[in-house]
Amino acid sequence: MKLFKRVMKIAVVAGGLTAMVGGHALAYHGHSWLDHAHRHGYKNVIVMIPDGCDEAVQTAARWYKGEDLQVDQMQNAAVKNHMANSVITGSAAAATAFATGHKTTVRFLGVGPRTDDLLTGFEPTAEPYAPVASILEAAKLKGMATGIAVTSRVTHATPAAFACHIEDRGWDNDIMEHMVYENIDVVFGGGARHLIPSGESYTTSFGDSWEGEREDGENLMQVLTDRGYQFVDSQETMESLTSGKVWGLFDDSHMQPDIDRQYFAENEPSLADMVGKAIELLSQDKDGFFLMVEGSQVDWAGHNNDPIYMITDFIAFDDAVKVACDFADEDGRTLVLAYPDHNTGGMKIGHYFTSMGYTETTIEDLVDPLLGMKMSANGVVAMMGDDSDQALIGSVSENWGLAITQEDVDEIRAYQENMGQSLSYSMAAVISKNYTAIGWTTHGHNGETVPVWVHGGDAPVGTIDNTDLAKIAADAMKTDLDRVSAKLYVDLSEVTSDYEIVDDGLGNLTLKVSGAELPISKDYMTYNGKTIQLPGLTVYAPATDKVYVSKKALRMLCLL
């Protein structure tokens, strides 16, 4: 068998169905996952991702909090997370793997990998740039309610992989269009600017003005209103919701770090608040629900080498996990799967400068330097007032409780220049080294395995691949991702060559085929004077000039 080859099939083992992964049964404490799901009859599945961390952050958070975390009480296993073109994954590729069951290329979202830079021996399981269905789309096709709750822009890599099919995670406006027309029932996070046309603005319930950034002339906020969605923008307006479909965007871009909300965004809800409200709304659907949750900024704290930001955002994520697990305990038919997409920053308890006395490290050595930190390193820099050395020393003293010296400042400035990093990155890295017991290996991602925590079912045994996580969730919902992909995304060129794609001059594309018009990145077509709802998006892949449409559309046009 070639290195990294992925083979998925169903085999009859001991009189029951067993999921086969790489030729081996994916075991769950003596049972296959399919058997387990069929016995328990899951109604709801909640997937929760603390972006960019591993057990080191979990351990540091436990010491800082002074008690066990929710994830400490959950069964766990290990997850491999390489992507198609690197042993160290990016967030978009990682999220695509556990959203769709297919590995892909860096920056790709919900599409198959390119083939010119694959890892040695890697064999793709999806066609290049072709859309592959996500577990969110599979849930929607089953009639389940669906939701997303994150602390980043909702167009950021992880949530986007569950709801769009685009070859570059940086195309936020295109991603937002996909997300709006996916008809997700509940969406909470940031990123309102990508709903609003450039030159227009939105005034929030608390008096802020958010400027739009869409260049295609489309007002997606109006589209949401026309489709029956409520729109909320604050903790207060979110709490007032009792039922119905909703988009809650609490910032024009990303939300604030959890530790910074009280200083810079008092109107924003916590992740636990968003998860609680999302579950309240989604659980009203008699067919069950799928909810994807991301503690988005654990990753950014790791990039920043900022210990207090990383620890407090992980604890905020853990608080949200507890909300989900408490619901699962009460409900009895809910599976909670929590796992990082990769590690970021390489946080370690201990570093080179503590190595001589590491066996004498006390709880106080680890925790006390963190207790005086009232905000993230970004917040410390924002509070400086000016860029002078004295302003930095003063803000660190006031907001991190540390009396740093001019020698520290000189080291921070040198780090900033030599490493090409921002002031907040440089300050956090240098202060970690000089004043804490926490070390870092990188400002980027790491390539080691990460944990998966399971509540409401048995954890896998041993080490699995991140693509298996998609299959676990799909099996729990009694759906098949390959079949969903086949229903939603047919390569039109394999059916007919008699079609064209028309651009309106603003980048809005429309497929014209057999007398019908199907707007690209939308979920409907117009035919014989009628607007017809489709089960999924019409997707265009610029790299291959291919367009993908649903079987429903093709059958209605007598092309299948």
C-alpha positions as CSV (number, residue, x, y, z in Angstrom):
1,M,0.0,0.0,0.0
2,K,1.4,3.4,-0.9
3,L,2.1,5.9,1.8
4,F,-0.9,7.9,3.1
5,K,-3.3,5.9,0.8
6,R,-6.9,6.3,2.1
7,V,-9.4,3.5,1.4
8,M,-12.9,3.7,2.6
9,K,-15.3,0.7,2.3
10,I,-18.0,-1.2,4.1
11,A,-17.3,-4.7,5.2
12,V,-19.4,-7.3,7.0
13,V,-17.6,-8.2,10.2
14,A,-19.0,-10.5,12.8
15,G,-22.5,-10.1,11.4
16,G,-22.5,-6.3,11.6
17,L,-21.3,-3.3,9.6
18,T,-17.8,-2.1,10.3
19,A,-16.3,1.2,8.9
20,M,-13.1,0.4,7.1
21,V,-10.3,3.0,7.2
22,G,-7.1,2.2,5.4
23,G,-8.1,-1.4,5.3
24,H,-8.7,-1.7,9.0
25,A,-11.9,-1.5,11.0
26,L,-12.3,1.8,12.8
27,A,-12.9,0.5,16.3
28,Y,-14.7,2.1,19.2
29,H,-14.1,0.1,22.3
30,G,-15.0,-3.2,20.6
31,H,-17.7,-1.9,18.3
32,S,-17.7,-0.2,14.9
33,W,-18.9,3.4,14.8
34,L,-21.8,2.5,12.6
35,D,-23.0,-0.1,15.1
36,H,-22.6,2.4,17.9
37,A,-24.5,5.1,16.0
38,H,-27.3,2.7,15.0
39,R,-27.7,1.5,18.6
40,H,-27.8,4.9,20.1
41,G,-29.9,6.6,17.4
42,Y,-28.2,10.0,17.6
43,K,-30.5,12.9,16.8
44,N,-28.0,15.8,17.1
45,V,-24.3,16.2,16.4
46,I,-22.2,19.0,17.7
47,V,-18.7,19.5,16.3
48,M,-16.4,21.8,18.3
49,I,-13.0,23.0,17.3
50,P,-10.5,24.9,19.4
51,D,-8.4,26.2,16.4
52,G,-4.7,25.7,16.8
53,C,-3.8,23.9,20.0
54,D,-2.9,20.6,21.7
55,E,-2.6,19.1,25.1
56,A,0.0,21.6,26.3
57,V,-2.6,24.4,26.1
58,Q,-5.1,22.1,27.8
59,T,-2.6,21.5,30.6
60,A,-1.7,25.1,31.1
61,A,-5.3,26.1,31.1
62,R,-6.1,23.5,33.8
63,W,-3.3,24.9,36.1
64,Y,-4.4,28.5,35.4
65,K,-8.0,27.7,36.2
66,G,-7.2,25.6,39.2
67,E,-9.5,22.8,38.4
68,D,-10.3,20.2,35.8
69,L,-11.7,21.3,32.5
70,Q,-14.7,19.9,30.7
71,V,-12.5,18.3,28.0
72,D,-10.6,16.5,30.8
73,Q,-13.7,14.5,31.5
74,M,-14.3,13.4,27.9
75,Q,-12.9,10.3,26.2
76,N,-10.0,11.0,23.9
77,A,-7.9,9.6,21.1
78,A,-5.3,11.1,18.7
79,V,-5.8,12.6,15.2
80,K,-3.3,12.9,12.3
81,N,-3.7,16.1,10.4
82,H,-1.3,16.4,7.5
83,M,-2.8,17.9,4.3
84,A,-2.4,17.0,0.7
85,N,0.7,19.1,0.1
86,S,2.4,19.4,3.5
87,V,3.0,17.5,6.7
88,I,2.0,20.7,8.5
89,T,-1.6,21.7,7.7
90,G,-3.3,25.0,7.1
91,S,-6.6,25.7,8.7
92,A,-8.6,25.6,5.5
93,A,-7.3,22.2,4.4
94,A,-7.7,20.8,7.9
95,A,-11.3,22.0,8.2
96,T,-12.0,20.6,4.7
97,A,-10.7,17.2,5.8
98,F,-13.0,16.9,8.9
99,A,-15.9,18.7,7.2
100,T,-15.9,16.5,4.0
101,G,-13.7,13.5,4.6
102,H,-11.3,14.6,1.9
103,K,-7.8,16.0,2.3
104,T,-7.0,19.0,0.1
105,T,-4.4,21.7,-0.6
106,V,-3.5,24.7,1.6
107,R,-6.1,27.5,1.4
108,F,-8.7,25.3,-0.4
109,L,-12.2,25.1,1.1
110,G,-14.5,22.2,0.4
111,V,-12.9,21.2,-2.9
112,G,-10.4,18.5,-4.0
113,P,-6.7,19.2,-4.0
114,R,-4.5,20.4,-6.9
115,T,-2.1,17.7,-8.1
116,D,1.2,19.5,-8.9
117,D,2.6,19.5,-5.3
118,L,1.1,16.5,-3.5
119,L,3.0,14.8,-0.7
120,T,5.1,11.9,-1.8
121,G,2.8,8.9,-2.2
122,F,-0.4,10.8,-1.4
123,E,-3.4,9.8,-3.6
124,P,-6.3,12.2,-3.6
125,T,-9.8,11.0,-3.0
126,A,-11.5,13.9,-4.8
127,E,-11.0,15.5,-8.2
128,P,-8.9,18.7,-8.4
129,Y,-10.9,21.8,-7.5
130,A,-14.2,19.7,-7.5
131,P,-16.7,20.5,-4.7
132,V,-17.2,17.8,-2.1
133,A,-20.2,17.8,0.3
134,S,-19.7,18.7,3.9
135,I,-21.4,17.1,6.9
136,L,-23.4,20.4,7.3
137,E,-24.8,20.0,3.8
138,A,-25.5,16.3,4.5
139,A,-27.4,17.3,7.6
140,K,-29.4,19.9,5.7
141,L,-30.3,17.4,3.0
142,K,-31.7,15.1,5.7
143,G,-34.0,17.9,6.9
144,M,-31.9,18.6,10.1
145,A,-31.4,22.2,11.3
146,T,-27.9,23.5,10.9
147,G,-25.8,26.1,12.7
148,I,-22.4,27.7,13.0
149,A,-21.0,29.6,16.0
150,V,-17.5,31.1,15.9
151,T,-15.4,34.0,17.3
152,S,-13.8,34.9,13.9
153,R,-15.5,36.3,10.9
154,V,-17.9,33.6,9.8
155,T,-16.1,33.6,6.4
156,H,-12.8,32.5,8.1
157,A,-11.2,29.1,7.1
158,T,-12.8,26.7,9.6
159,P,-16.5,27.7,9.3
160,A,-16.1,28.3,5.6
161,A,-15.0,24.8,4.9
162,F,-18.4,23.5,6.2
163,A,-20.4,25.8,4.0
164,C,-18.6,26.7,0.8
165,H,-16.6,25.3,-2.1
166,I,-13.9,27.8,-3.0
167,E,-10.2,27.5,-3.9
168,D,-8.9,30.4,-1.8
169,R,-9.8,31.1,1.8
170,G,-9.0,34.8,1.2
171,W,-12.1,35.3,-1.0
172,D,-14.3,36.5,1.9
173,N,-17.0,38.1,-0.3
174,D,-17.4,34.9,-2.3
175,I,-17.3,32.8,0.8
176,M,-20.1,34.9,2.3
177,E,-22.2,34.5,-0.7
178,H,-21.9,30.7,-0.5
179,M,-22.8,30.8,3.2
180,V,-25.9,33.0,2.8
181,Y,-27.2,30.7,0.0
182,E,-26.5,27.5,2.0
183,N,-29.5,28.4,4.1
184,I,-27.9,27.7,7.4
185,D,-30.5,28.1,10.2
186,V,-28.3,29.8,12.8
187,V,-25.1,31.7,12.1
188,F,-23.2,33.5,15.0
189,G,-19.8,35.2,14.7
190,G,-18.2,38.3,13.1
191,G,-17.8,39.6,9.6
192,A,-20.8,41.7,8.8
193,R,-18.8,43.8,6.3
194,H,-19.0,41.0,3.8
195,L,-22.8,41.1,3.7
196,I,-22.9,44.8,2.8
197,P,-22.1,46.5,-0.5
198,S,-19.1,48.8,-0.7
199,G,-20.3,52.4,-0.1
200,E,-23.1,51.4,2.2
201,S,-23.1,50.9,5.9
202,Y,-25.1,49.3,8.7
203,T,-25.8,51.0,12.0
204,T,-25.8,48.7,15.0
205,S,-28.2,48.5,17.8
206,F,-25.5,50.1,20.0
207,G,-24.7,52.9,17.7
208,D,-21.6,51.7,15.8
209,S,-21.4,52.0,12.0
210,W,-20.1,49.1,9.9
211,E,-18.9,49.8,6.4
212,G,-19.6,47.3,3.6
213,E,-16.9,45.7,1.5
214,R,-18.8,43.8,-1.2
215,E,-17.8,44.8,-4.8
216,D,-20.5,42.8,-6.6
217,G,-23.4,45.2,-5.8
218,E,-25.3,42.5,-3.9
219,N,-26.7,43.3,-0.5
220,L,-26.7,39.9,1.3
221,M,-28.1,41.4,4.4
222,Q,-31.2,42.2,2.4
223,V,-31.2,38.6,0.9
224,L,-31.2,37.2,4.5
225,T,-34.2,39.5,5.4
226,D,-36.0,38.4,2.2
227,R,-35.4,34.8,3.2
228,G,-37.0,35.2,6.6
229,Y,-33.9,35.5,8.8
230,Q,-33.7,37.7,11.8
231,F,-30.5,39.7,12.2
232,V,-28.9,40.5,15.6
233,D,-25.7,42.3,16.4
234,S,-25.2,42.2,20.2
235,Q,-25.5,40.1,23.3
236,E,-28.7,41.8,24.2
237,T,-30.4,41.3,20.9
238,M,-29.2,37.7,20.7
239,E,-30.7,37.0,24.1
240,S,-34.1,38.2,23.0
241,L,-34.4,35.5,20.4
242,T,-36.8,32.7,21.1
243,S,-37.3,30.9,17.8
244,G,-36.7,31.1,14.0
245,K,-33.8,31.4,11.7
246,V,-31.1,34.0,12.6
247,W,-27.8,35.5,11.6
248,G,-26.0,37.1,14.5
249,L,-22.9,39.0,13.5
250,F,-21.3,40.9,16.4
251,D,-18.5,42.8,14.6
252,D,-17.8,44.0,11.1
253,S,-14.7,41.8,11.2
254,H,-13.5,39.4,13.9
255,M,-14.9,39.4,17.4
256,Q,-12.6,40.3,20.3
257,P,-10.5,37.8,22.3
258,D,-12.5,36.6,25.3
259,I,-10.2,38.3,27.8
260,D,-10.5,41.7,25.9
261,R,-14.3,41.8,25.5
262,Q,-14.8,43.8,28.7
263,Y,-12.4,46.5,27.5
264,F,-13.1,46.7,23.7
265,A,-16.4,45.0,22.9
266,E,-18.8,44.8,25.8
267,N,-21.7,44.2,23.5
268,E,-20.3,40.9,22.2
269,P,-21.5,37.6,23.6
270,S,-19.1,34.9,24.8
271,L,-18.7,31.7,22.8
272,A,-20.6,29.8,25.5
273,D,-23.5,32.3,25.2
274,M,-23.6,31.8,21.4
275,V,-23.5,28.0,21.8
276,G,-26.3,28.1,24.4
277,K,-28.5,30.2,22.2
278,A,-27.8,28.2,19.0
279,I,-28.7,25.0,20.8
280,E,-31.9,26.6,22.2
281,L,-33.0,27.6,18.7
282,L,-31.8,24.5,16.7
283,S,-33.1,21.9,19.1
284,Q,-36.7,23.1,18.3
285,D,-36.4,21.2,15.0
286,K,-38.0,17.8,15.4
287,D,-35.6,16.3,12.9
288,G,-32.5,17.2,15.0
289,F,-29.6,19.5,14.3
290,F,-26.0,19.8,13.3
291,L,-23.9,22.5,15.0
292,M,-20.3,23.5,14.2
293,V,-18.5,25.6,16.9
294,E,-15.1,27.1,16.7
295,G,-13.0,28.8,19.4
296,S,-11.3,30.6,16.5
297,Q,-8.8,32.7,18.4
298,V,-6.9,30.0,20.3
299,D,-5.0,29.8,17.1
300,W,-4.3,33.5,16.8
301,A,-2.9,33.5,20.3
302,G,-0.6,30.7,19.4
303,H,0.6,32.6,16.3
304,N,1.2,35.6,18.7
305,N,3.0,33.5,21.3
306,D,0.6,35.2,23.8
307,P,0.1,32.8,26.8
308,I,-2.7,34.6,28.5
309,Y,-4.7,35.1,25.3
310,M,-4.2,31.4,24.4
311,I,-5.1,30.1,27.8
312,T,-8.2,32.3,28.4
313,D,-9.6,31.7,24.9
314,F,-9.1,27.9,25.4
315,I,-11.0,28.2,28.7
316,A,-13.7,30.1,26.9
317,F,-13.9,27.3,24.4
318,D,-14.0,24.7,27.2
319,D,-16.9,26.7,28.8
320,A,-18.8,26.3,25.5
321,V,-18.0,22.6,25.4
322,K,-19.6,22.3,28.8
323,V,-22.8,24.0,27.5
324,A,-22.9,21.4,24.7
325,C,-22.2,18.5,27.0
326,D,-24.8,19.6,29.5
327,F,-27.4,19.6,26.7
328,A,-26.2,16.2,25.5
329,D,-26.6,14.8,29.0
330,E,-30.1,16.2,29.3
331,D,-31.1,15.3,25.7
332,G,-29.6,11.7,25.7
333,R,-29.3,11.6,21.9
334,T,-26.6,14.1,21.1
335,L,-23.0,13.4,20.2
336,V,-20.3,16.0,21.0
337,L,-17.0,15.8,19.1
338,A,-14.3,18.3,20.0
339,Y,-10.9,18.5,18.4
340,P,-8.2,21.0,17.3
341,D,-7.5,21.2,13.6
342,H,-3.7,21.4,14.3
343,N,-1.3,22.9,16.9
344,T,-0.1,26.5,16.6
345,G,2.9,28.2,18.2
346,G,4.2,25.1,19.8
347,M,3.4,26.2,23.4
348,K,5.3,24.2,26.0
349,I,5.3,24.3,29.8
350,G,9.0,24.9,30.2
351,H,11.6,26.4,27.9
352,Y,15.4,26.6,27.4
353,F,15.9,29.1,30.1
354,T,14.0,27.1,32.7
355,S,15.7,23.8,31.8
356,M,18.3,23.9,34.6
357,G,15.7,24.0,37.3
358,Y,12.7,22.4,35.7
359,T,12.2,19.8,38.4
360,E,11.7,22.6,40.9
361,T,9.0,24.4,38.9
362,T,6.0,25.2,41.2
363,I,2.4,25.9,40.4
364,E,3.2,29.5,41.4
365,D,6.1,29.7,38.9
366,L,3.7,28.8,36.1
367,V,0.6,30.6,37.1
368,D,1.6,33.8,39.0
369,P,3.1,35.7,36.0
370,L,-0.2,35.1,34.2
371,L,-2.5,36.3,37.0
372,G,-1.6,39.9,36.4
373,M,-2.3,39.8,32.7
374,K,-5.7,41.5,32.3
375,M,-5.8,41.5,28.4
376,S,-4.1,40.1,25.4
377,A,-0.8,41.4,24.1
378,N,-2.8,43.1,21.3
379,G,-4.7,44.9,24.0
380,V,-1.5,45.9,25.8
381,V,-0.2,47.5,22.6
382,A,-3.6,49.2,21.9
383,M,-3.4,50.8,25.3
384,M,0.1,52.3,24.8
385,G,-1.1,55.6,23.4
386,D,2.2,56.1,21.4
387,D,5.0,53.9,20.2
388,S,7.6,55.0,22.7
389,D,9.6,52.7,25.0
390,Q,8.2,54.3,28.0
391,A,4.6,53.8,26.7
392,L,5.4,50.1,26.3
393,I,6.9,49.8,29.7
394,G,3.9,51.6,31.2
395,S,1.2,49.5,29.4
396,V,2.9,46.2,30.3
397,S,3.1,47.3,34.0
398,E,-0.6,48.5,34.0
399,N,-2.1,45.7,31.9
400,W,0.2,42.7,32.4
401,G,1.4,43.4,36.0
402,L,5.1,43.0,35.0
403,A,7.9,45.5,35.7
404,I,9.9,45.1,32.5
405,T,13.2,46.9,32.0
406,Q,14.7,48.9,29.2
407,E,16.8,45.8,28.4
408,D,13.6,43.9,27.8
409,V,12.3,46.6,25.5
410,D,15.5,46.6,23.5
411,E,15.2,42.8,23.1
412,I,11.6,43.2,22.0
413,R,12.5,45.9,19.5
414,A,15.4,43.7,18.2
415,Y,13.0,40.7,17.9
416,Q,10.5,42.8,16.0
417,E,13.2,43.9,13.5
418,N,15.0,40.6,13.1
419,M,11.9,38.4,12.9
420,G,9.8,40.8,11.0
421,Q,7.0,40.4,13.5
422,S,4.5,43.0,14.9
423,L,5.1,44.7,18.3
424,S,2.5,42.5,20.0
425,Y,4.0,39.3,18.6
426,S,7.5,40.4,19.7
427,M,6.5,41.6,23.1
428,A,4.6,38.4,23.9
429,A,7.4,36.1,22.8
430,V,10.1,38.0,24.7
431,I,8.1,38.4,27.9
432,S,7.1,34.7,27.7
433,K,10.9,33.8,27.7
434,N,12.0,36.3,30.3
435,Y,9.1,36.3,32.8
436,T,7.1,33.0,32.5
437,A,7.7,29.3,32.4
438,I,6.0,29.0,29.0
439,G,8.0,28.4,25.8
440,W,7.2,28.5,22.1
441,T,8.7,26.8,19.0
442,T,7.2,28.9,16.2
443,H,4.8,31.7,15.2
444,G,3.3,29.2,12.7
445,H,1.5,25.9,12.8
446,N,3.0,22.6,14.0
447,G,2.6,19.1,12.5
448,E,2.1,16.7,15.3
449,T,-1.1,14.8,16.2
450,V,-3.8,16.5,18.2
451,P,-6.5,15.1,20.5
452,V,-10.1,14.4,19.9
453,W,-12.5,14.6,22.9
454,V,-15.8,12.7,22.7
455,H,-19.0,13.0,24.8
456,G,-22.1,11.0,24.3
457,G,-20.4,8.1,22.7
458,D,-17.2,6.1,22.7
459,A,-14.0,7.7,21.4
460,P,-12.0,5.9,18.6
461,V,-9.3,3.6,19.7
462,G,-5.7,4.7,18.8
463,T,-4.7,7.2,16.2
464,I,-7.1,8.1,13.4
465,D,-6.9,10.5,10.5
466,N,-8.7,13.9,10.5
467,T,-10.8,12.7,7.5
468,D,-12.2,10.0,9.7
469,L,-13.8,12.7,11.9
470,A,-16.1,13.6,9.0
471,K,-17.1,10.0,8.6
472,I,-17.8,9.6,12.3
473,A,-20.1,12.6,12.3
474,A,-21.8,11.5,9.0
475,D,-22.3,7.9,10.4
476,A,-23.8,9.3,13.6
477,M,-26.3,11.3,11.4
478,K,-26.9,8.1,9.3
479,T,-25.8,9.8,6.1
480,D,-23.2,9.1,3.4
481,L,-21.0,12.0,2.3
482,D,-20.1,10.5,-1.1
483,R,-23.8,10.0,-1.9
484,V,-24.5,13.6,-0.9
485,S,-21.7,14.9,-3.1
486,A,-23.1,12.9,-6.0
487,K,-26.5,14.5,-5.5
488,L,-25.3,18.0,-5.1
489,Y,-22.3,18.4,-7.4
490,V,-22.4,16.9,-10.9
491,D,-19.7,18.0,-13.3
492,L,-21.9,19.6,-16.1
493,S,-19.3,18.9,-18.8
494,E,-19.8,15.2,-18.3
495,V,-23.5,15.7,-19.1
496,T,-23.5,18.3,-21.9
497,S,-21.2,20.8,-23.6
498,D,-24.1,23.0,-24.6
499,Y,-23.9,25.7,-22.0
500,E,-22.3,29.1,-21.3
501,I,-21.3,31.1,-18.2
502,V,-22.1,34.8,-18.5
503,D,-20.5,37.6,-16.4
504,D,-22.6,40.8,-15.6
505,G,-19.5,42.9,-15.4
506,L,-19.4,43.0,-11.6
507,G,-18.2,39.4,-11.2
508,N,-21.7,37.9,-10.8
509,L,-21.7,34.8,-13.0
510,T,-24.8,32.9,-14.4
511,L,-24.9,29.5,-15.9
512,K,-27.2,29.3,-19.0
513,V,-28.2,25.8,-20.0
514,S,-31.3,24.2,-21.6
515,G,-33.3,27.4,-21.3
516,A,-32.6,27.8,-17.6
517,E,-30.4,30.3,-15.7
518,L,-28.6,29.2,-12.6
519,P,-26.7,32.0,-10.8
520,I,-23.3,30.7,-9.7
521,S,-22.8,30.4,-5.9
522,K,-26.6,30.4,-5.4
523,D,-29.2,27.7,-4.6
524,Y,-31.9,28.4,-7.2
525,M,-32.6,28.5,-11.0
526,T,-35.1,30.3,-13.1
527,Y,-36.8,28.1,-15.7
528,N,-40.0,28.7,-17.8
529,G,-40.6,31.9,-15.9
530,K,-40.4,30.3,-12.5
531,T,-37.8,30.4,-9.7
532,I,-37.0,26.9,-8.5
533,Q,-35.3,26.1,-5.2
534,L,-32.4,23.7,-5.5
535,P,-30.9,21.5,-2.8
536,G,-27.5,23.0,-3.0
537,L,-25.3,25.6,-4.6
538,T,-24.3,25.9,-8.2
539,V,-20.5,26.0,-8.0
540,Y,-17.9,27.2,-10.6
541,A,-14.2,26.2,-10.4
542,P,-12.2,28.9,-12.1
543,A,-9.0,26.8,-12.1
544,T,-10.6,24.1,-14.3
545,D,-13.4,26.2,-15.9
546,K,-15.9,23.6,-14.7
547,V,-19.3,24.1,-13.3
548,Y,-21.1,21.8,-10.9
549,V,-24.9,21.5,-10.5
550,S,-27.3,19.3,-8.6
551,K,-29.0,16.2,-10.0
552,K,-32.3,17.8,-9.3
553,A,-31.6,20.7,-11.7
554,L,-30.3,18.3,-14.4
555,R,-33.4,16.1,-14.1
556,M,-35.7,19.0,-14.3
557,L,-33.9,20.2,-17.5
558,C,-34.1,16.6,-18.9
559,L,-30.3,16.3,-18.9
560,L,-30.2,13.2,-16.7
